[in-house]
Amino acid sequence: MKSIRTIIFFLFVLIVTFVLLAGRCLYLQYFKNEHFNKLSKSQQWGFKLQKPRRGVILDRRLRVLAASNRIQTIFAEPRIIKNPEETARKLSSILDTGAIDIYKLIKESKNPGFVKIETSAEAKQCEAAGKIYGIGVQSTWERNYPMGSLVSHVVGFTSLDGRGLEGVELKHDKQLRGSAAQNAFLADAFRRPVQPYRLGEEKNQKLTDGFGIILTIDATIQNYARKELIKQYENYEAESAVAIVAEPKTGEILAMVSIPDFDPAKARFAKKENLRNRVVTDQFEPGSILKPIVAAIALDAGAVSRSEKIFCENGSYSGKGFGRIGEYGNHNYGNMTVKEILIKSSNIGMAKIGQKLCKGRDGRKILYQGLTRFGFGKKTGIDLPGEVEGLLWPVDKWTGYSITRIPFGQEISVTAIQLVRAFCILANGGYCVSPYIVKAMIDNDGKIIKLTRPPPPVGFVIKPQVAKWIVNDALTAVVNEGTGKRAKLEKWQVFGKTGTANIAKKNQKGYSQDYYVASFIAGAPAEEPEIVVLVSIRQPNKKLGKGYTGGAVASPVAAKIIEKTLNYLEQR
């Protein structure tokens, strides 16, 4: 009886075991089929990623600013090399590198699967090296910047794996990068290819090279601007400097320089602060350079007239709610017209224009809206990364100080590109324009595709006659007889405005008497402006005794850039 129960028990266990095995087989066959199918294929097949060629970046004359070239790298796989001495000896007979150096590279490599032996090897060397066991040849793209630091902040740079990190390289990384190809092959146990995957299979992905980009930048004009700016930056031992050249009718940027700069090919070794494009990332109080904009807004609104005389209080103006206002150099000015106020760059005259403009319930709104129409307090939308908005407080935060300080460039922060946009509006007759730096793209068939841009707002920012008078009368007089005399040229009539802005003290109230931003913005020819040029130099060394104002430091640089640029454009 006991033996029968034992037999039944073992039969039961056997049946349960078979049921469990059948269930397990069913589970693996039907429920885990896809998982193990993928696992099996991953063991049978290898995949090779083929990187696309990154798109070229050209200037407006189709000169190369950035391009990718294919390089061949000879490498070793230390883990499969049984005799490093013999391998090093064989490889040294092919390459210029000594056997001892190759041996050390193989033996001391921290990566058992890869150690670079030589880059940019010749085709014959690569062919011979590839026949040595444990030695391979890798084909990769190397990014080159033939003009070096010239356009570093505009073009930007890439990471070691080819991704855009700054400038146009970052902003248009997707278009420049293209898409990689993944090619599958049947592999043996050591992941070596046995045969290629059949054409038409879904595993193969098409290689698409990146699009090329044509910039509005002209490398020749860029070179003029950079050379002149660096010379003055070094002469005055300044902290930093920027220069921009723009076409006022289109908003195209012909040159954009930010100093200090860097070599894009060695960007990873550069100081962090040198990588910043100060044209779009740095905001500052503009000082007197803002005066023509506020004067234009006041004239346009009818708050003042061209012939009206404004008493400038003989150099000292104070009152309840706005404190005391003085003049640069303690000048004593009496009655002056708007034109004379701009020629002399009177702070008191501009403060009184601000008071006249801001009279009444909606007066402050008129000034605020006028400044926003000129583009202050918001990004210009230029196609570069890192742009900031500047600072223009909303009207409900304004005080009596605001309506008297903003008109001569305090209590407002701007960027260099915002200033250029505002003066382009004055120079082109008062209509809105947006600065941009990418002109077109080149597809993989070599076809140039012009970029479509959103149209500017309909209508004028200010009346054309007001813009024309500010440029042709007031700002030409600033150059001919006022603070911008150093920018005067014989061949062309230049218009412009100087600006010398105190830098606010850190963690304290008030402004420094030692640190300034010296700026000059100008254009020419005044009758029909072809270019607008801004030069702004931060913290020129006042102790040198050579001057620190916009007229002394920045205007001579702008004059040279204008002269060289217009001569060059005439020859084109």
C-alpha positions, 0 to 999 in steps of 0.5 A: 500500500505504501509503495502504491502511494509512493508511486502515485506521489512520484507520478504527480510530481512528474506530471506537475513538472511536465506541466510547468515545463510546458507552461514555461515553454509556452511563456517563452514562445508566445509571451517573450518571443519578441524580447528573445528575438531582439536579443538573438539579433543583437548577438548576430548583428553588428551596427556601424554608425556613419557620421554625416559631414557637418555643414559649412559656414560661409560669409556673404562672399562665400568665404569659408568660416567653418568646415569639416574635413575627413581625417583618418586615425590609426588606433590600437585595441590593447586587449587583443594584442598578445605581443605589443613589442612586435606590434609596435615594431611593425607599426613604427616601420609604417608611421613616423612614430617610434616603436618605443612611443607606440609600445608605451601607448599600447601598454599604458592605455587606460582604455583596453578597447581603444588607444589613438596612435596617429591622426591625419594619417596618409592613405597608404599608411592606413592601408598598411596599418590596417593589415596588422592584427590589433590595429585599426583605422577610424575615419572621422570628421574634424571641424576647422575654422580657417579664419581663427579668432576673426569671427569666433563669437559669431560662428561659435564652436563645436564639442569634440563629438561635433555638437554646436556649443556657441554662436551659429554652430549652436543656434543652427546645430540641427540644420548643420548636423544632418543625420547619421547612417546606421549600417548593419552587418552579420557579425561573428563571436568577436563582433567582426563583420561577416557579410553586410545586411541585405539592401532594403532592410529596415536596419539601414538608415540613410546618411544625410549631410548637414546643410550649409549656412551663408551669413550676412557677415563680410569677412573683410569688414569684420577684419577692419572692425576687429583690427581697429577695435583691438588696437584701441582696446589695448591702447586704453587697457580696457576691460572689454569692447564691442563693434558692430557694422549693420545695413540700416535698410535691411538689418543685415549685420556686416561685422560683429566683434566682441573683445576679448575673443578666442580661437574656435579650434582651441575653445576648450582651453579659452577662459570662460569669460572670453567665450561670451558674445558681449554684443548680445549678452551684456547689458549696460546703461547707455548714457548720452548715446540714448539722447537722440532716440528720446529727442526723436520721440519727443519731437514726434509726439509734439512735446517740443519743437525744433525751434523751441529754446529750453533753458539749461539752468547754467549747469545745475538743475534740482527740484523736488522728486528728482534730485540734482542734475549737472553737466559733464565737465561742469559746463554752464549752458543757458537757452538751447534748441533740441539740436544744440542740446544734442550737439553739446550733449546736455543732461539738463536739456534732455531732463527737461525734454523728458519732463515736457514729454511726460506731462499729463496722465499719459505722458510717461506712457508715450516715452515708454511706448516710444522706447519699446517701439525702438526695441528697448526692453525686449530681445531683437530676435537676432539668430544668435544664442544668449541674447538678453532683454535689457531693462526698461522698467514698466511705467508704474515703477517710474519716479521723478528720477525716471522721467529726468534720468532715462532721457540721458541714458540712466535708469535703463539698460540696453545691449549693443545690438539693441542700440544698433537696431534703434539707430538703424530705425533713425537712419532708414527713415523711421521704419522698423527693422530687425537685425539678423546674421544668417542670410541663407542655407545651402541644401545637399544638392548645392541649392541656395535657399534664402530664408524667409523672415517675418515682415516688420510691423506695418507703419513707422516707428516715428515720422520720416521727417523727424528721423531725417531731421535727427540724422541729417541736421542734429547728428551731423552737427554732433560730428561737425561741431560737437562731441563727435568731431574725431569721427569727421571724414573728408569724403563722407558726411558722418552722423553720430552720437557720443556716450560716456556712461558711468558704471554703477558701483557694485553693492552700493548706491550711486555711480563710479567716478573711475569706471565708464563705458565709452561709446560712439554710434554713427553712420554714413553717408548722412544723405542716404546711410549705407551703414550704421557702426557702433563702437563701445569700450568698457572701462578704458583705463582713466589713469593713463590720462589719455581720456575716457569719453566716447568722443575720445576713445570710441569715435576715432575707431568708428571713423576708421571702420566707416572709412575703410568699409565705405571704400571697400563697398565702393570697390565691390 
